[in-house]
């Protein structure tokens, strides 16, 4: 089992209302496993971690963009470090598709 986790920042209405959506996706099936809306700190990363089903937390390998709060929450043996960002391509593509469909051009 391989899970990709990523955060996306969205501004709603005015520039003063910004939400961070944290998403965990099964890389093989592309199924969204967990979503947490919260802040950009360790609290938000912890919220996402707790929203992931227990079977995945115990058995999966997690790939992220190595944002610092993920390192504090995801156990090191389940969170390998790689210099390339190819491991999060699927979740990045999902966010790009959502952005394009949310803000259509004329």
N, C-alpha and C positions, 0 to 999 in steps of 0.2 A: 504494500500500500504506500502510495506516495501522495502527499498533500502539499499544495502550494498555498501560501498565505500572503496576502497583500492588502495594503490600505489604499483608500481613495478619498481624496478631499473634495467636497462639493460645497459650493457657496449657494445658499438658498435665499432668495429675496435680496436683502441688502448684504453688503460686504461684511457686516458684523455678525451674520449668522452662518457659521461654517460648521459642517458636520464631517466627521471622519467615519467612513464605513470600512470595517475590517471584514475580510471575506476569506474563508478557507474552502478550497476546491480540490476534489479528488482528481488528480492529473490524468488518470486513465479514462474514467467515465465522464469526466468534466462536470460531474454533479457538484452543486454548491452544498457543502456540508454544514457550514455555520456562517452566521452573519452577526456582527456586533456593531452597533452605532454608539460611538462614545468619543472620548478624547484621544489625543495623539500620544499619550504617555503609556507607562507600564500598566495603568489601570485598564486602558482600552485593549491592550494586548492580552492581559489576563482575562478580560471578558470574552474575547474571542476564543482563547484556549479553553475556558470553561464551557463554551457553547459547542465545542467539537465533541461528537459522541465518544464515549469512553473507549470503545473498541479501537477507534482510530488513534486516540491519544496513547494507548498502550502499544500499538503494533505498527504504526506508520512512521515513515521518514518525512520530515517537514523541510520544505525549501521555501525560503523567503528572500527578500531583498537585503537581509541582514540589518534591518532597522534595529537600533539598540534595544528598545523594549522587548522585542521578540527574544533576544538573547537572554534576558532576565527571566522569561516565562517558560520557554520551550527547553526541555532538558538537552544538554549539549550532545549526548549520544544519539539523539533523534533529530538533530539540527546540524547537518554537515555544512562546513564552509566551502564555498566554491567562488572563484573570482568571476566566473561568467554568470550572466543573468538568464541564461537559456532555460533554467529550471522553473522560472515563473512566467514563461511565455504565454501559456494558456490563460492564466488569470489576467494577465495584462491585456490580452486580446479581448477577453470578456468585458473588461472595463472600457476599452476603446469602442466596442460595439454598443454598449449601453450609452456612452456619451454621444455617439452619432445618432442613435435613435431618440435620445432625449432632447437634443437640440437640432432639429432638422433645418436644413438650409432652404432658402426660398426656391 
